[in-house]
Structures are given as C-alpha cells and as structure tokens.
Amino acid sequence: MRTPSAMLALAVLSLAALPPCRLAAQDHAAHHPAAPAATSDSAFRALQGRGAGTMGVDQYASRHRFEDRADGGRIELQMREADSVGVEAIRAHLQRTAAEFRAGVFTAPEATHAMVVPGTIVMRERNAAIRYQYHPLPQGGEILIATNDPEALKGIREFLAFQRSDHRTTE
C-alpha cells in the first residue's frame, strides 16, 4: 500500500515530465514551419502521430493532397524535401494502400483517423466499380481512383473531402 507521501512524490515526478513534452512539440513546430499552428492542437498531433505509424514517414515532413477528379479522385503523398528513405516509405505505403483498397480493405485510413472514414463504406460496397492505380512521383507517389458508377463517385468524393478536412489540406 502506498503512503500519502509516496503518492505525492509520484504525482510530482509525473508532472515534472510534462514541460519537456510541451517543449518538444513546440520545438517540432519550429523545425517544421509548414504546420506551426497545427502543432498546438492535440487532436491534430495525435492524427499526425498515427499517420506516421501507418505511413512510415514524419507527417510534418511530407505533404498530402486529396483532389477530386471528374471520374473519381487522386491521393498524393510526397516528401517536402529530398529524403530517399522517406520517399521509399511513401511509395511502399501507397502501393500497399492501393492493393488494400482494390480488395475493399480500408485499414490504413481507419488506423490513421481512428475511425471508420466517411465514404469508405460506399467504396467497399461498390468496390467492383472502382479502379485504383498507383504511380510513383519524384518525392513519393499517388493513387488515382476512378469509377463510372455515380454511387461510388459519391463515396469517393466523401472520402476525399473528409481527408482534406482532417489532414487540413486545401487540395
């Protein structure tokens, strides 16, 4: 059984660890000016942390684009600066993701966003009507998503809109 003084000492030691964590987040923002405001938001930092685990790259050192296209959309992920290890990690992630999407599996976005991502239920249901193509890009890669099915297109658009919002991108 812990004494009150032992519990107080444990609490003080636990609290002493907090300032360096905050400083680390602030330091991260200073070294990654692409998203300084976002680092003050704990939910966004958590998303970025999960994304780094899912994708294998520092989310602040990479750039996402989620674009609507007439027949579907496009997911682009590239490193902001030359980094051959990061580029290879992105390419492997996107190739794996395209293969999973083709199979109707959406675990990567679910793991990154810690939820069933809007649009993925329709994309899973209409999977036979959707095509996913991976292409390498100079600093990463892209997945083109295409369909002729109006319901699948709605699901794709919902998925991409959610991604743009949650990743805080304009494209």
Secondary structure as the mmCIF struct_conf table of DSSP 4:
data_model
#
loop_
_struct_conf.conf_type_id
_struct_conf.id
_struct_conf.beg_label_comp_id
_struct_conf.beg_label_asym_id
_struct_conf.beg_label_seq_id
_struct_conf.end_label_comp_id
_struct_conf.end_label_asym_id
_struct_conf.end_label_seq_id
HELX_RH_AL_P HELX_RH_AL_P1 PRO A 4 ALA A 16
TURN_TY1_P TURN_TY1_P1 ALA A 17 ALA A 17
HELX_RH_AL_P HELX_RH_AL_P2 LEU A 18 HIS A 31
TURN_TY1_P TURN_TY1_P2 PRO A 33 ALA A 34
BEND BEND1 ALA A 35 ALA A 35
TURN_TY1_P TURN_TY1_P3 PRO A 36 ALA A 37
HELX_RH_3T_P HELX_RH_3T_P1 ALA A 38 SER A 40
HELX_RH_AL_P HELX_RH_AL_P3 SER A 42 MET A 55
BEND BEND2 GLY A 56 VAL A 57
TURN_TY1_P TURN_TY1_P4 GLN A 59 TYR A 60
BEND BEND3 ALA A 61 ALA A 61
STRN STRN1 SER A 62 ARG A 69
TURN_TY1_P TURN_TY1_P5 ALA A 70 ASP A 71
STRN STRN2 GLY A 72 MET A 79
BEND BEND4 ARG A 80 GLU A 81
HELX_RH_AL_P HELX_RH_AL_P4 SER A 84 ARG A 102
TURN_TY1_P TURN_TY1_P6 ALA A 103 GLY A 104
HELX_RH_AL_P HELX_RH_AL_P5 THR A 107 HIS A 113
TURN_TY1_P TURN_TY1_P7 ALA A 114 ALA A 114
BEND BEND5 MET A 115 MET A 115
HELX_LH_PP_P HELX_LH_PP_P1 VAL A 116 VAL A 117
TURN_TY1_P TURN_TY1_P8 PRO A 118 GLY A 119
HELX_RH_AL_P HELX_RH_AL_P6 THR A 120 GLU A 125
TURN_TY1_P TURN_TY1_P9 ARG A 126 ARG A 126
HELX_RH_3T_P HELX_RH_3T_P2 ASN A 127 ALA A 129
STRN STRN3 ILE A 130 LEU A 137
TURN_TY1_P TURN_TY1_P10 PRO A 138 GLN A 139
STRN STRN4 GLY A 140 THR A 147
BEND BEND6 ASN A 148 ASN A 148
HELX_RH_AL_P HELX_RH_AL_P7 PRO A 150 HIS A 167
TURN_TY1_P TURN_TY1_P11 ARG A 168 ARG A 168
#
